[in-house]
Amino acid sequence: MSGLQQFILPDLLTGCPLKDGTNPYYREAGADSRAWINSFHIFANRKRADFVQGLNELLCSHAYCYTGYEQFRTTCDFVNVLFVVDEISDEQTGKDARNTCFSFAEAMRNPDSDDQSVVARITREFRARLVRLAGSNNLQRFIKLCEDYTRCVVREAELREAGEVLSTEEFIPLRRNNSAVLLCFSLIECALGVDLPDEMYKNPTFMKAYWAACDHVCWANDVYSYNVEQSKGQSGNNVVTVLMNDRNISLQEACDVVGVHCQQFVDDYLSARDELRATVGGDASRVVEAMGNWIIGNVEWSFESPRYFGHEHDEVKRTLTLTLRPSEAPEEVDSDSDCDSE
């Protein structure tokens, strides 16, 4: 055991004054959403376990702690749809990922489209729930973000197939979109019952908070998920890998860089939030405030769920110490890659 490499995760809680919360409808709406996804019989073997143990609905409980049942159920459904698209496309070539993503994006654009794929069926049902709650501006932006998301997921698959790792500068805009964080932020308006004008997304203060919150969620997720991803040979779409490759630094140094950046993201978010509250207020401030729930909620959920740290998640939260996992054999990784995307 002494020969195994250990590394220390950055402490993303101490320097973050944001308060975490959970949604009172978590168990009820979460169970309903999970049952809905399971009714499509998509996952087999390990992937079904990943779906159950990942506790996607618990992430929503932290990130959308302020909503009623219907709004919260909608966020759970969407995050579970994303899990389906992500799990299917993660093991596909660029061509196959393009087909999966096209099914998702087309079903969001056109509710009458039907290519007979399970992705399209799930997406159409989610869309029907969303349109009951989303304002017209919000819905149009959401659909556009779906298109951006799918384009970047396809690009991710192409890079994975080619074994290519982007530079940090190239990676950041790709990660902002293929992470789906911007889509989850778009759901904030739906969850709050507001419909911001498009002009607000050109406001420099609003956008400073928006990008800072987005980047924090992306970078935190990457540093927490890196160990699992590298063991599966799927770490190319991760800022830790990008930093190591781009700067020629060690794993520990890359984790430390993530910590420094995440603290700056928090500081930028807080300053923009306070400035927006003083100058604009209203619905825009409510939306930005809710982005803060994503920042702190994503961190807390990562240590509460076994998704990244297994049954030792409480101990990892206490020590921030991880042992680098050995690479999984191909048959271990692919033994149940029969997700039915047709």
N, C-alpha and C positions, 0 to 999 in steps of 0.2 A: 504493500500500500504506500510505502514511503516514496516510491518512484513516481507516483501519480502527481500530475501538475495541479496545483491549486491556484485560484485567482480570487481577488476581492472585488465584489460589486461596489459601485459608487453608492454612497449614502444619499438617497434622493428625498429623504423625509425630513432630516434635521433642518435643512435650510428652506423648507417649504411651509409657510404659515397657513396654507389653505386647510379648511376643515372638511373632513370626510363625512359622508352620510350614506344611508341605505334606504331603498324604497320599501314602504310598508306592503306593497303588492308583490314583492319579489317571489315568494313561494307560490302564490296562486297563479300569477301571470307567467312566471317562469316555467312552471309545470305545464301550463296550457301550451306555451310556445314550443317546449321540448316535445310534447306529444304530437303537436302539429308536424314538426320536422320528421319525427320518427315514423309518422304515418306514410311517408313516401318511401321508406325502406331503402335508404341510400347507403347507409354504412354497414360494413361487415367487420366482425372480429375486432382488431385493434382500433380501427377508426371509430367504431361505435363507442368503445371505451374512451377514446380521446374526446369525443363529443360530450359524453356524460360528465367525465371528470374535468373537462375544461371549464365548466361552469360559466358559459358565455352569459347566461342570464344574470349571474352574480355581478359580472362586470357592468352590465346595464344598471343594476341596482345601485351601484356606486356612482356611475356616470350620470344617471337620470334619476337621482334620489328624490326629486321634487314633483314627480308627475302622478296623475291618477292612473287607474287600472288600464283604460283603453290606450292612453298614450304610451304607458310603460310596456304594454303587450306589443305595441307596434315596434318599439325599439328592440325588444327581445327578438321579435320575428326577423327584423332586418339583420341584426348581428348573427343570427343563426343562418340566414340566407348567405351572408358573407362567408361564414364558416364552410358552407357547402361549396361555394364557388372556389374558395381558397384551397380547400382540401383536394378538390378535383383537379384544379389547374396546377397545383404544386408538383404533380407527377406527370404532367403532360408536356409534349413538345410544343414549340411555338405555334405550329399549325393547329394542333388539337386544342390548345388553350384559347386560340382565337375563336374557334367554334363554340367553346363553352361560354366565353365572355360575350360573344355575339348574341347567344341565346338570352343571357341575362339582360344586356343592354337593350335589345330589341323588345323584349317583354316589358321593360320599363317604359320605352318610348310608345309602344303600340300594344294596348291590352288585347287586341284581337289577333296578334301574331301567335302562331302555334307551330313550332317545329318538332313537336312530340317529345322534346327532351324533358327530363325531370327538372332541370334548371329553369326552363321556361315556365313549367307548371307552378313551381314554387314561387317564382318571381311574380307571376300574374296574381296569385292569391295575396302576396304581400302588397302589391300595388293597390289592390282593391281596398285594403285596410288603410293604406297611407292616404289615398285621395279623399277619404272621409275627414281627415284631420288637417291636411296641409293646405296653406294658402296658395294662390295661383303663382305668385312670385317664387315662393319657396319650392313649389313643385317643379317649376321649370328649371330652377337652379339645380335641384336634386337630380333631375334627369340628365342635365349636362354633366354633372359630376360623375354620374354613373358611366357616361361615355368616356370621360377622362380616366376613370378608375380602370375600366376594362382595357383601354388602350395601353395603360401602363402595366397591367398584369400580363398582357401578351408580351410586352417588351421584356418584362422580368423573365418570362419563360424562354424567350429567345436568348437572353444573356446566359441563363442557366444551361441551356443546351450547348451554347458555344464555350462555356467555361470562362466567361468574361466578367471581370469585376470593374465597375465604373470608378472614376475619380470621385472624390467627395463632392466637388462642384456639380458634377453630372448626376450624382446619386440623389442629392437632396430633393430636387423637384420630382424625380421619379418616385421616391419613397413617400413623399407627401400624398401622392395620388394612389399608388398601389397599396398603401396601408389602409385605405378607406377611412382614415380619420376625418377627412374633409366631409365625407358623406355622413359620418356620425355627428359631426358638428352641424350639418344641415338639418338633421333631425331635431336639433335643439329647438328650432323655431316651431316645428310641429308639436313638440312636447310642451312648449310654453304657450301655444296658441297664438303666436305672433307671425307676422308676415312682413319682414323688412323689405324696404325698397331696394332695388339693385344698386342705387347710389351709395348705400351704406357700405357696400363691399368695395368702394373706392375711397372710403375715408381712411386716411393714413393711420390714425390712432386705433380705429377698429381693427384694421388689418395688421397692425403691429401686435396686438393681443392675439389675433387669429393665428398668425404664423408662429408666434412664440409658443402658444398652447399646442398647436399641431406638432411642431418639432419636438417638444418635450414628450408628448405621447409616443411619437415614432421612435425617438432615441431611447427612451426608457424601455419600451417594448423590445427593441433590438438587443439591448444589453442583457435583459432578463431572459430572452429566448435564445441567445447565442449558443449556450451550451447544448441544448437539445438539437438545434439546427445543425451545428457543426458535426454532431455525432451521426446525423443522417446524411451528411454531405450536401446540405441545403443552406449553407450560410452565406452564399454570394450576395443575397439581397438583405444585407444586414450592415448597419453602419460600423459595427465593430470590425468586421472583415474589411470593409472599405477603408477605414482608418489605418488598419495594420498594413494593408497593401499600398495605400497612397503615401503614407508617411514612413513606411519601413520601420514600424515600431512593434513592440511585443503586445501580446494579449492584455497583460496588466496595464501597460501604458495606454492602450486604446480604451480600456474601461475607465481609466482615470480621466482621459480626455472627454469621454461621454459625461462623466460627472461634472466637470467644469462647464461644459456647454449647457447641461440641464439646469444648473444653477443660474446661468445667464438667461436661459429661457424663462425661468420663474421670475427673475427680476424684471425682465422686459414685459412680461405679461402683467405683473402687478402694477408697474408704472403706467402702462397703457390703460389698464382697467380703471385706475383711479382718475386718470386724466379724462377718460371718456365719461365717467360718472359725473365729473364736474362740469363738462362742457356740452355733452349731448343728452345723457340720461335716458329715460324712457325704455322702450323695448330693446334698443341697441345695447344698453347697459345690462339688461337682464340676460341677453344672449351671451355677452362676454362673461358675465358672472358665472353662467352655467358651463362655459368652457373650462373654468377652474375646477369644476367637479370632475371633468375628464382628467385633468392633470393629476390631482391627488387620488382620484378613484382608481385610475389605471395602476398606480403604484401599489395602493393597498390591496387591490384585487390580485395582483401578481404574486403577492406573498400569502394570500388567503386561499388561492386555488392551487391544486397540485399540478396545474398544467405545465409549468416550467421547472418546478423544483421538487416534484413528487411529494411523497409523504413527509419530507423533511422541510417543507416550506416554512414552518414556524422557526425552526433552527436556523435556516438560511436568513430569515428576516433578522434574527438576533445577531448572527455573526457576520453576515454578508459574505461568507466564504463558500466557494464552490470548488468541487473537484472536477477537472475536465473529464467528460465522459468519453469512453472509448468509441471508436467508430462502429456502427452497427453493420452487420453483414448485409449484403444486398437483399437476401431472402427475408431478413427480418424487416427491412424497410418496406419491401414491396409485396409481402405475403398477402395483403388484403387490399391491393390497389385496384380492386374491381368495383370502384364507385361507379354506379350506373349513370353516366352522363348522357345516355341516349334515351 
